[in-house]
Amino acid sequence: MRVKKTLAGLLATSVVMGAALVAVAGPAAANDEGTELPGAIYWFDNFNPLALQSAATQISSGANAQTGGPLANGRPWATLTTENACPAGTTNMQSIIRIPQVGVAENNWVQVPVGATAVAQDADGRFYTTTANQADRLSKSEVTSYNLANGGTGTYPFISVCRDIAGASLGYFRTAITISGTTAADLTWSIPLSAFVGGGGAEAVATTTTLTATTAGADLALTATVSPAAAAGQVTFKEGATVVGTATVAGGTASATVTAPTQGDHTYTADFVPTDPAAYGASQGTLTVTLSLDGTSGQLLLDVPAVPVADGALTFSVPFDTPVALAGTRDSANTRVVASGAFPTVTVTDTRRDGLLSGWEVNAQASDFTGTAGTVGAKYLGWTPATPVMTKDAGSPLVAQAGPAVASFLDDAASAGLGASSLLGKAATAGRGVSVLDAGLALAIPGTTAEGSYTSVVTVTLIGG
């Protein structure tokens, strides 16, 4: 599991009385896809419309060896979309893997298209792949060759590019994909798991669908109850991928009959699709039952299992309301400008039950500082994480520890600063409880930096098993 949050507006104000830097424009990159757009990329394990997708259908990994279902035979996703809509004028979206090349700017790396072009859009204007527009495999020769030359595993930029009718790029969404293996038969892959943000617009009312069942002789009657009852729409009843009935919602309910189902365990779903997705959201109900026949009467007997014990969750929070202001001061020799500040407190809460508990880690990465006077590399920003403060549940073995200090590039030429993903803290021993993570920021930039205000965006990521 990977959850990502963006801390907007990490602000560094540097007062420098040096000469302004002069930027000289070079040739355009061979694969210049325009501006990177904010928002995550999502994968799902089915071909449903986006209105029916949720965290339960979201995936972040796969393997060529998988058999059965939409992800069989190496399909990385059934449906792919993005957190936000493409810019106005977009007519399609294409996903691409960039193959790393040492000493070459990323925009000039070899680009390998993966998956068919997405042309369908949801109510919010987000493009997504569909059943008829199926994705192909990630087992490209460029990928397997790179992995073979780099120890069997590679981490690649994965981008979904918004294009207009002429094929020109209007911007792109970006994430990282890790692919392991050197042949199509042994490939596995994963991307960061960012919490899915559903569509339908801010004004849509959330709905819930509850599925129940009763016996009617040798048949099984399924009833879906949609709340609020005013939500109009249609319910599709399924067992696995097989549709067993459809019905229009009337008075908050819809029903279907399964004729003479077989004995044994059955899992049914009820997918509610609203008539007006701008007014009401979609929802899904699930029910697992065990069916048997009464040997005397031939009546169908229904056994509904108990509600399972809650699994708990691994969550974290970061305060976003106030930017971190770093006020720069210059040394007497004008060799550097330095600033310090406190990184926003990150709180990790682990309530997972025994059997699901595993380690976790929190990482952060800063973008380059940008301002009207130019750009300051994130490599000049470092930090020193503090020892985590833990509040453990009774008997919990939780032990959290801080990540290593990261120096500014100005102090250590081998350091990438917070321009590279850096560990803030992690669970050295998994356990239930709350861990509070802090760090002190230290900025050191060259004295020749132009006077002005510069802003960086920091992405904080929680990774758990």
Backbone torsions as a table, in degrees:
resi	resn	phi	psi	omega
1	MET	NA	135.0	176.7
2	ARG	-134.4	125.2	178.0
3	VAL	-120.7	133.6	-173.9
4	LYS	-124.5	138.3	174.2
5	LYS	-132.1	145.9	-177.6
6	THR	-109.3	126.9	177.7
7	LEU	-95.9	102.9	-174.5
8	ALA	-81.0	138.8	170.0
9	GLY	79.8	46.1	169.1
10	LEU	-75.3	106.1	-165.5
11	LEU	-102.2	127.4	174.3
12	ALA	-117.4	121.4	177.7
13	THR	-106.9	114.3	-176.4
14	SER	-113.5	125.3	177.3
15	VAL	-103.6	106.2	-174.6
16	VAL	-130.7	130.8	-178.1
17	MET	-101.1	36.7	179.9
18	GLY	-96.9	179.2	178.3
19	ALA	-73.5	145.7	179.7
20	ALA	-67.3	143.6	176.6
21	LEU	-73.4	143.9	179.6
22	VAL	-108.2	123.9	179.9
23	ALA	-97.7	132.9	178.2
24	VAL	-111.6	121.2	-177.2
25	ALA	-73.9	132.1	177.3
26	GLY	-98.3	-173.0	-179.9
27	PRO	-68.7	152.2	178.9
28	ALA	-64.6	146.8	179.9
29	ALA	-72.9	151.9	-177.5
30	ALA	-64.4	-32.7	-177.9
31	ASN	-119.7	46.1	-179.1
32	ASP	-71.2	107.1	-177.7
33	GLU	-98.4	16.0	175.9
34	GLY	85.2	-145.1	-172.9
35	THR	-88.9	138.0	172.6
36	GLU	-72.4	128.9	-176.4
37	LEU	-95.7	146.1	179.2
38	PRO	-73.6	144.1	176.8
39	GLY	126.2	155.2	-175.8
40	ALA	-87.5	167.9	172.0
41	ILE	-110.7	133.3	-175.9
42	TYR	-116.7	141.2	170.7
43	TRP	-114.6	147.7	177.1
44	PHE	-134.0	158.3	-172.4
45	ASP	-96.9	13.8	-178.5
46	ASN	-148.6	171.4	-176.3
47	PHE	-99.0	17.7	-179.2
48	ASN	-66.4	157.1	171.4
49	PRO	-60.1	159.6	-177.6
50	LEU	-59.7	-28.8	-179.8
51	ALA	-61.4	-21.4	179.8
52	LEU	-101.1	-1.3	179.6
53	GLN	-83.3	153.8	-178.4
54	SER	-156.4	-178.7	176.7
55	ALA	-60.7	-28.0	-178.5
56	ALA	-71.4	-25.4	-179.4
57	THR	-101.3	-1.1	-177.9
58	GLN	-80.7	142.2	177.1
59	ILE	-130.3	162.9	178.1
60	SER	-136.7	8.0	-178.5
61	SER	-156.4	166.9	179.0
62	GLY	-169.8	178.7	-178.3
63	ALA	-152.0	147.8	176.9
64	ASN	-62.7	-26.2	-174.6
65	ALA	-79.1	-5.9	-177.6
66	GLN	-64.2	138.9	179.9
67	THR	-124.0	147.4	177.6
68	GLY	81.7	142.2	175.7
69	GLY	79.8	-177.7	-176.4
70	PRO	-63.5	-19.8	-177.2
71	LEU	-98.4	14.5	-178.0
72	ALA	-68.5	154.3	172.4
73	ASN	58.0	38.4	171.1
74	GLY	87.2	11.1	176.9
75	ARG	-71.0	123.6	-176.1
76	PRO	-73.2	-32.0	179.2
77	TRP	-150.6	158.5	170.2
78	ALA	-92.9	-43.7	177.5
79	THR	-129.2	137.2	177.6
80	LEU	-127.1	137.6	174.7
81	THR	-151.1	-173.6	-178.5
82	THR	-126.3	160.0	-178.2
83	GLU	-65.2	-39.8	-177.3
84	ASN	-118.3	164.1	-180.0
85	ALA	-76.2	153.5	173.1
86	CYS	-69.3	162.0	178.2
87	PRO	-61.9	158.5	177.1
88	ALA	-57.2	140.7	-178.8
89	GLY	98.0	-8.3	178.8
90	THR	-72.7	136.9	177.3
91	THR	-116.7	-14.4	179.4
92	ASN	-162.9	166.4	-179.7
93	MET	-135.3	134.4	-178.0
94	GLN	-123.5	135.7	177.9
95	SER	-97.6	142.2	-170.6
96	ILE	-142.4	143.1	168.6
97	ILE	-105.9	133.4	175.3
98	ARG	-99.8	131.1	-178.0
99	ILE	-91.8	117.8	-175.8
100	PRO	-59.6	143.3	176.3
101	GLN	-137.6	120.3	-177.5
102	VAL	-63.1	132.7	176.4
103	GLY	78.1	8.4	-178.9
104	VAL	-120.8	135.1	177.9
105	ALA	-60.1	143.3	-174.5
106	GLU	-55.7	-38.0	-178.7
107	ASN	-62.8	-14.4	178.6
108	ASN	-104.5	5.1	176.8
109	TRP	-70.5	155.2	176.1
110	VAL	-61.7	132.3	179.2
111	GLN	-108.6	129.9	-177.7
112	VAL	-117.6	109.2	177.4
113	PRO	-63.4	139.8	176.1
114	VAL	-132.9	126.7	180.0
115	GLY	87.7	153.9	178.1
116	ALA	-72.0	158.8	178.9
117	THR	-65.9	134.6	178.7
118	ALA	-88.6	126.6	179.6
119	VAL	-122.9	-16.9	178.4
120	ALA	-74.7	149.2	179.1
121	GLN	-131.7	147.8	174.8
122	ASP	-91.3	-174.5	-177.0
123	ALA	-63.5	-22.1	179.5
124	ASP	-93.7	3.9	178.1
125	GLY	85.1	11.0	178.9
126	ARG	-83.6	133.0	177.5
127	PHE	-79.4	147.3	177.6
128	TYR	-152.9	152.9	177.8
129	THR	-78.3	154.3	-175.9
130	THR	-129.9	175.0	179.9
131	THR	-56.5	-42.8	-178.2
132	ALA	-79.0	-9.2	-175.5
133	ASN	-121.5	60.2	-165.2
134	GLN	-75.6	148.2	177.9
135	ALA	-77.2	148.3	173.7
136	ASP	-100.7	-166.1	-167.8
137	ARG	-87.4	162.8	175.7
138	LEU	-94.8	1.9	-177.3
139	SER	-82.0	58.5	179.1
140	LYS	-78.8	150.7	-178.8
141	SER	-63.5	-34.0	179.2
142	GLU	-64.6	-35.5	179.9
143	VAL	-71.5	-49.9	-178.0
144	THR	-64.7	-34.5	178.0
145	SER	-67.0	-42.6	179.1
146	TYR	-64.0	-44.8	179.1
147	ASN	-60.9	-42.2	-179.2
148	LEU	-59.8	-35.1	-178.5
149	ALA	-86.0	-5.3	-174.4
150	ASN	-132.6	44.1	172.1
151	GLY	76.4	12.0	174.3
152	GLY	95.7	-5.6	-178.3
153	THR	-139.9	141.3	176.0
154	GLY	-138.5	146.8	172.8
155	THR	-113.2	124.0	-169.8
156	TYR	-123.7	150.1	167.0
157	PRO	-68.0	130.9	175.9
158	PHE	-115.7	117.7	-174.7
159	ILE	-124.2	144.2	173.1
160	SER	-114.1	111.7	-169.0
161	VAL	-98.4	129.5	176.4
162	CYS	-87.7	123.7	-176.6
163	ARG	-123.9	150.2	176.2
164	ASP	-90.1	-175.9	-173.8
165	ILE	-63.6	-23.4	178.9
166	ALA	-89.0	-2.0	-180.0
167	GLY	90.4	2.0	179.5
168	ALA	-77.1	142.9	-179.3
169	SER	-78.4	136.6	175.8
170	LEU	-109.6	8.0	-178.6
171	GLY	134.3	171.5	-177.4
172	TYR	-150.5	151.1	171.2
173	PHE	-95.9	148.6	-172.1
174	ARG	-138.3	140.2	169.0
175	THR	-145.6	-177.5	176.6
176	ALA	-111.3	141.3	175.1
177	ILE	-122.6	133.3	176.9
178	THR	-106.3	124.6	-178.3
179	ILE	-122.2	126.3	179.2
180	SER	-115.6	146.1	179.7
181	GLY	114.0	159.5	-177.1
182	THR	-124.0	-2.2	175.5
183	THR	-135.0	160.8	-179.5
184	ALA	-59.0	-29.2	-175.5
185	ALA	-73.3	-25.6	-174.3
186	ASP	-116.7	11.3	-177.6
187	LEU	-70.9	138.1	168.1
188	THR	-131.7	156.7	-178.0
189	TRP	-149.9	159.0	177.7
190	SER	-154.0	150.5	172.4
191	ILE	-127.9	161.9	177.0
192	PRO	-59.7	139.6	179.8
193	LEU	-95.3	98.4	177.0
194	SER	-94.1	138.5	-175.8
195	ALA	-56.7	126.3	-176.4
196	PHE	-67.9	130.2	174.6
197	VAL	-104.4	112.4	-176.0
198	GLY	-70.4	169.7	-178.1
199	GLY	-101.3	-163.0	176.5
200	GLY	104.8	-8.3	178.4
201	GLY	88.5	156.1	-175.1
202	ALA	-66.7	-22.8	-175.0
203	GLU	-87.8	-9.2	-177.8
204	ALA	-67.6	138.0	178.4
205	VAL	-89.4	129.7	179.0
206	ALA	-66.9	144.9	177.2
207	THR	-121.4	161.7	171.0
208	THR	-128.4	144.2	178.2
209	THR	-123.4	123.6	179.7
210	THR	-112.2	130.1	-177.2
211	LEU	-109.0	128.9	176.4
212	THR	-128.6	166.0	-178.1
213	ALA	-142.8	145.7	172.6
214	THR	-136.3	157.0	178.9
215	THR	-90.9	147.2	176.1
216	ALA	-137.9	85.3	-172.1
217	GLY	68.1	-123.1	178.7
218	ALA	-94.3	4.6	-179.7
219	ASP	-103.5	167.3	178.7
220	LEU	-122.2	124.5	179.6
221	ALA	-98.8	123.5	179.1
222	LEU	-104.3	135.1	178.4
223	THR	-128.8	125.4	175.8
224	ALA	-104.4	127.6	177.3
225	THR	-109.0	118.7	-176.9
226	VAL	-102.9	130.4	177.7
227	SER	-124.6	134.1	0.8
228	PRO	-70.6	152.5	-174.8
229	ALA	-65.5	-19.0	-179.2
230	ALA	-74.4	-10.8	-177.6
231	ALA	-70.8	118.8	178.4
232	ALA	-92.4	147.5	179.1
233	GLY	163.8	-163.2	-177.8
234	GLN	-129.2	145.6	177.3
235	VAL	-112.4	131.5	174.0
236	THR	-108.5	122.1	179.8
237	PHE	-95.2	132.8	-178.4
238	LYS	-135.4	152.1	162.9
239	GLU	-117.7	107.2	-170.4
240	GLY	65.3	-126.1	178.4
241	ALA	-94.8	-0.5	-176.3
242	THR	-90.9	124.5	177.5
243	VAL	-77.5	125.4	179.9
244	VAL	-108.5	-3.2	177.2
245	GLY	169.3	154.8	173.6
246	THR	-134.5	149.8	-179.9
247	ALA	-157.4	148.2	175.7
248	THR	-83.3	139.1	179.8
249	VAL	-72.1	129.7	177.3
250	ALA	-135.4	120.7	-179.2
251	GLY	63.9	26.0	177.2
252	GLY	89.2	2.4	180.0
253	THR	-134.1	158.2	173.6
254	ALA	-146.2	145.1	-174.0
255	SER	-133.6	155.9	174.7
256	ALA	-151.2	154.3	-179.3
257	THR	-116.7	130.2	174.5
258	VAL	-97.2	117.0	-175.4
259	THR	-80.3	122.0	174.1
260	ALA	43.7	60.8	177.0
261	PRO	-65.3	155.9	-179.8
262	THR	-72.7	161.6	175.7
263	GLN	-72.1	153.1	177.9
264	GLY	117.4	-165.1	-176.9
265	ASP	-85.1	138.6	177.5
266	HIS	-138.1	137.9	174.7
267	THR	-118.2	122.2	-178.2
268	TYR	-114.0	149.6	174.2
269	THR	-126.6	151.9	175.7
270	ALA	-126.5	111.6	-178.1
271	ASP	-99.7	114.3	177.9
272	PHE	-93.2	123.3	175.9
273	VAL	-115.8	118.2	-176.0
274	PRO	-70.8	149.7	174.2
275	THR	-65.6	-38.3	179.1
276	ASP	-120.3	93.6	-177.3
277	PRO	-65.8	-16.0	176.3
278	ALA	-76.9	-20.0	-178.6
279	ALA	-98.2	-38.5	-177.4
280	TYR	-135.9	147.3	178.3
281	GLY	-87.2	161.6	175.3
282	ALA	-81.6	161.4	177.5
283	SER	-157.4	168.2	-176.7
284	GLN	-140.9	138.5	173.2
285	GLY	-115.3	147.9	-178.0
286	THR	-131.1	142.7	178.6
287	LEU	-144.9	130.4	174.3
288	THR	-111.6	128.8	-178.4
289	VAL	-131.9	159.0	173.1
290	THR	-116.0	125.6	-175.0
291	LEU	-113.2	140.7	175.1
292	SER	-147.5	163.2	-178.6
293	LEU	-106.2	135.4	173.1
294	ASP	-71.9	118.7	-174.8
295	GLY	-64.2	-19.6	-177.7
296	THR	-90.5	-47.8	-173.0
297	SER	-100.2	-17.1	-175.4
298	GLY	78.3	7.7	178.2
299	GLN	-73.0	146.8	176.8
300	LEU	-82.7	128.6	-179.8
301	LEU	-103.6	138.3	-174.0
302	LEU	-117.2	129.8	176.3
303	ASP	-125.3	114.9	179.1
304	VAL	-99.6	122.3	-178.2
305	PRO	-68.7	161.2	178.9
306	ALA	-68.4	157.1	176.9
307	VAL	-64.8	130.9	-178.5
308	PRO	-67.8	157.7	176.9
309	VAL	-66.8	136.6	-178.7
310	ALA	-59.2	140.2	-178.0
311	ASP	-81.8	-17.9	-173.2
312	GLY	78.7	-172.8	-175.8
313	ALA	-155.4	158.8	171.7
314	LEU	-112.3	114.7	-176.2
315	THR	-132.1	164.5	173.9
316	PHE	-149.5	161.1	180.0
317	SER	-138.1	148.4	176.8
318	VAL	-135.9	131.4	178.1
319	PRO	-70.4	123.9	-176.3
320	PHE	-107.0	-8.2	-167.2
321	ASP	-71.9	-29.9	-175.4
322	THR	-120.3	121.1	176.3
323	PRO	-63.9	155.8	176.3
324	VAL	-90.1	117.7	-178.6
325	ALA	-94.8	124.4	177.6
326	LEU	-112.4	107.9	-178.2
327	ALA	-90.5	116.8	-174.9
328	GLY	-82.1	143.6	172.6
329	THR	-128.3	147.1	-175.5
330	ARG	-104.4	142.1	176.8
331	ASP	-77.7	166.1	-172.7
332	SER	-64.2	-27.5	-179.2
333	ALA	-90.4	0.9	-179.2
334	ASN	55.8	41.0	176.8
335	THR	-94.4	-19.0	-176.6
336	ARG	-161.6	158.9	169.5
337	VAL	-118.4	129.9	-177.2
338	VAL	-122.0	152.5	177.3
339	ALA	-154.8	155.3	178.6
340	SER	-139.8	162.2	179.6
341	GLY	-175.1	176.6	-178.6
342	ALA	-103.5	127.7	175.0
343	PHE	-68.1	141.7	180.0
344	PRO	-56.5	138.4	-178.2
345	THR	-64.1	131.2	177.2
346	VAL	-107.9	126.2	-179.4
347	THR	-112.4	120.9	179.4
348	VAL	-107.5	126.5	179.4
349	THR	-119.0	123.6	-178.9
350	ASP	-118.4	111.6	179.2
351	THR	-116.8	15.8	-175.9
352	ARG	-65.5	144.7	-179.4
353	ARG	-75.2	164.2	175.6
354	ASP	-56.3	139.4	-177.5
355	GLY	99.7	-24.2	177.0
356	LEU	-110.9	-13.7	-179.4
357	LEU	-63.3	135.5	176.3
358	SER	-154.6	173.2	-179.5
359	GLY	-68.0	164.7	175.2
360	TRP	-146.7	163.2	174.1
361	GLU	-148.9	150.6	178.0
362	VAL	-116.2	126.8	179.0
363	ASN	-121.9	158.4	177.0
364	ALA	-140.4	149.5	178.1
365	GLN	-145.5	134.0	-177.8
366	ALA	-103.9	144.9	171.3
367	SER	-81.6	165.6	174.6
368	ASP	-60.3	145.8	175.4
369	PHE	-75.1	130.1	179.0
370	THR	-124.0	148.6	178.7
371	GLY	-161.3	177.8	-178.2
372	THR	-65.2	-21.7	-178.7
373	ALA	-90.7	-2.9	179.4
374	GLY	136.0	-152.9	-175.6
375	THR	-129.2	140.8	174.8
376	VAL	-120.0	124.5	-176.3
377	GLY	-62.7	141.3	176.3
378	ALA	-66.0	-14.2	178.8
379	LYS	-64.1	-17.8	179.6
380	TYR	-84.7	-3.0	179.7
381	LEU	-101.4	125.3	177.3
382	GLY	-124.2	179.6	177.4
383	TRP	-157.9	166.5	172.6
384	THR	-129.8	102.6	178.7
385	PRO	-64.6	142.9	178.6
386	ALA	-91.3	160.5	176.3
387	THR	-62.3	125.8	-177.1
388	PRO	-61.9	147.9	173.8
389	VAL	-101.2	123.3	-173.9
390	MET	-113.6	140.0	169.5
391	THR	-120.6	103.0	-171.8
392	LYS	-91.0	149.3	167.5
393	ASP	-69.2	157.8	-179.3
394	ALA	-55.8	126.2	178.2
395	GLY	78.0	3.5	-178.2
396	SER	-74.1	137.0	177.9
397	PRO	-88.4	12.7	-174.6
398	LEU	-51.6	128.0	171.8
399	VAL	-134.2	116.8	177.6
400	ALA	-107.9	144.5	179.9
401	GLN	-135.4	155.1	-177.0
402	ALA	-79.6	153.9	173.0
403	GLY	-78.0	171.2	-178.7
404	PRO	-75.3	156.3	175.3
405	ALA	-66.5	147.3	178.0
406	VAL	-122.5	125.7	-176.8
407	ALA	-89.6	156.1	170.9
408	SER	-68.1	146.7	175.9
409	PHE	-56.8	-27.6	-179.4
410	LEU	-67.9	-24.9	179.4
411	ASP	-98.9	-21.1	-178.1
412	ASP	-146.2	105.9	-175.6
413	ALA	-64.4	-14.5	178.6
414	ALA	-89.8	-5.1	-175.3
415	SER	-90.5	139.9	172.6
416	ALA	-95.2	3.3	-178.0
417	GLY	59.4	-155.9	177.2
418	LEU	-82.0	9.2	171.0
419	GLY	-68.2	-18.7	173.1
420	ALA	-108.6	149.6	179.4
421	SER	-57.5	127.7	-173.5
422	SER	-128.7	143.2	-176.9
423	LEU	-77.6	122.4	174.0
424	LEU	-86.8	-43.4	179.2
425	GLY	-173.8	164.1	-179.3
426	LYS	-153.5	165.7	174.2
427	ALA	-89.1	107.2	176.1
428	ALA	-71.0	-32.3	173.8
429	THR	-131.6	122.9	-177.0
430	ALA	-69.9	144.2	177.8
431	GLY	-177.6	160.8	179.4
432	ARG	-77.9	141.0	179.7
433	GLY	150.3	-174.7	-177.9
434	VAL	-115.9	132.4	178.2
435	SER	-121.6	128.6	180.0
436	VAL	-107.4	122.2	-174.5
437	LEU	-112.6	131.5	178.5
438	ASP	-132.2	164.1	175.4
439	ALA	-158.1	151.0	173.6
440	GLY	-98.4	128.2	-179.5
441	LEU	-88.2	145.1	177.7
442	ALA	-139.3	116.8	-179.7
443	LEU	-108.8	132.1	175.2
444	ALA	-139.8	112.8	-176.6
445	ILE	-123.1	158.9	-177.9
446	PRO	-60.5	147.5	179.6
447	GLY	-67.1	-14.4	179.6
448	THR	-84.2	-0.2	-179.8
449	THR	-62.8	136.5	-178.1
450	ALA	-66.1	144.3	177.9
451	GLU	-61.6	140.6	177.8
452	GLY	154.6	-178.6	177.1
453	SER	-105.0	135.8	-176.4
454	TYR	-129.1	142.8	-176.9
455	THR	-125.3	137.1	176.9
456	SER	-123.1	150.5	174.6
457	VAL	-110.2	128.8	-178.1
458	VAL	-106.8	129.3	176.2
459	THR	-103.0	122.9	-179.2
460	VAL	-107.1	128.9	-174.3
461	THR	-125.5	131.3	173.4
462	LEU	-103.9	126.5	178.6
463	ILE	-118.1	125.1	179.0
464	GLY	-137.6	161.8	-179.3
465	GLY	-74.0	NA	NA
